[in-house]
Amino acid sequence: MKLLFDTNILVSAFLSKGRLADAVKDAFKNHNVFLTPFILQEFKKTLHHKLRFSSKDIDDYLQFIQKFSHHGQTGEIACVTGCPDAGDRQLLADATANDIDIIVTGDKAFLSMKRYLKIRIVSAQDYWKL
């Protein structure tokens, strides 16, 4: 199965040691997880500007997760009904461009879509039901 994690999931997994971190680890071990330039940039920006992590810590973590993921391509943003957030539209574009099966997110508005084309949108909690 091909998965794409929303940045909020990756950041939360990085910061925690609970069930969410376990879900991300399990996905990297048992599925094809894709990281796109958009996700990587958003991740770096969030950890550096909002959470004040050092560039070295961020780079170390990114190098680690990139070893276990597939390099995805950036997709062209389309107008998506019911998805007002530009970041979510980019994530959908990236998922479409990389033929992703499932997006895992913690964003309630994004989760309410449940599906975009053939792509399922699920919470980290629902990841365990896959």
C-alpha positions in Angstrom: 0.0 0.0 0.0 1.3 3.5 -0.9 0.9 6.0 2.0 1.4 9.7 2.3 1.6 11.3 5.8 0.4 14.9 6.3 3.1 17.0 8.0 1.1 17.2 11.2 1.4 13.5 11.7 5.1 13.4 11.0 5.7 16.3 13.4 3.6 14.7 16.1 5.3 11.3 15.6 8.7 13.1 15.9 7.7 14.7 19.2 6.0 11.7 20.8 6.7 8.1 21.7 3.1 6.9 21.8 0.7 5.2 19.4 1.1 7.8 16.8 4.9 7.3 16.6 4.2 3.5 16.5 1.9 4.0 13.5 4.5 6.0 11.6 7.2 3.4 12.3 4.9 0.6 11.3 4.0 2.3 8.1 7.7 2.8 7.2 8.3 -0.9 7.9 5.3 -2.4 6.2 4.1 -0.1 3.5 5.5 2.2 0.8 5.6 5.6 2.4 6.2 8.6 0.1 7.7 11.9 1.1 7.4 14.8 -1.4 9.4 18.1 -1.5 6.3 19.9 -0.2 6.0 17.6 2.9 9.7 17.8 3.6 9.8 21.6 3.4 6.7 21.9 5.5 8.2 19.6 8.1 11.4 21.6 8.3 9.6 24.9 8.5 7.3 23.7 11.3 10.1 22.2 13.4 12.5 25.1 12.9 10.2 28.2 13.0 7.3 27.1 15.2 9.1 24.6 17.5 12.6 26.0 17.4 14.4 22.7 16.8 18.0 23.0 15.6 18.8 22.5 11.9 21.0 19.6 12.8 18.3 17.7 14.7 15.8 18.4 11.8 18.4 17.2 9.2 19.2 14.1 11.2 15.6 13.1 11.5 14.9 13.9 7.8 17.9 11.8 6.7 16.6 8.9 8.9 13.1 8.9 7.5 14.3 9.4 3.9 16.2 6.1 4.2 13.0 4.3 4.7 10.7 6.2 2.3 10.2 6.7 -1.4 11.0 10.1 -2.9 7.7 11.4 -4.3 7.1 14.1 -6.9 5.3 17.3 -6.4 1.9 17.4 -8.1 0.1 20.2 -9.8 -2.5 21.8 -7.6 -6.1 21.5 -8.8 -9.2 23.2 -7.6 -10.7 20.8 -5.1 -14.3 21.3 -3.8 -14.4 21.0 0.0 -10.7 21.5 0.5 -10.1 25.3 1.1 -6.6 25.0 2.6 -3.7 25.4 0.1 -1.5 23.0 2.0 -4.2 20.3 1.8 -4.7 20.9 -1.9 -1.0 20.5 -2.4 -1.0 17.3 -0.4 -3.9 16.0 -2.6 -1.9 17.0 -5.7 1.1 15.1 -4.5 -0.9 12.1 -3.6 -2.5 12.1 -7.1 0.9 12.5 -8.8 2.4 9.6 -6.9 -0.7 7.3 -7.2 -1.1 7.2 -3.4 -3.7 4.8 -1.9 -4.1 6.5 1.6 -3.3 9.9 3.2 -2.9 9.8 6.9 -3.7 13.1 8.6 -4.8 14.7 11.9 -6.5 17.7 10.2 -10.3 17.4 11.1 -11.4 19.4 8.1 -9.2 17.3 5.7 -10.5 14.1 7.4 -14.1 15.1 6.7 -13.4 14.7 3.0 -12.8 10.9 3.6 -11.8 10.4 0.0 -10.5 12.2 -3.0 -10.8 10.4 -6.2 -9.5 6.9 -5.3 -7.4 8.1 -2.4 -8.7 7.4 1.1 -8.1 10.0 3.8 -7.8 8.5 7.3 -6.7 9.5 10.8 -3.7 7.9 12.5 -6.1 6.0 14.7 -7.8 4.6 11.6 -4.4 3.6 10.2 -4.4 0.6 12.6 -7.7 -0.6 10.9 -6.1 -0.9 7.5 
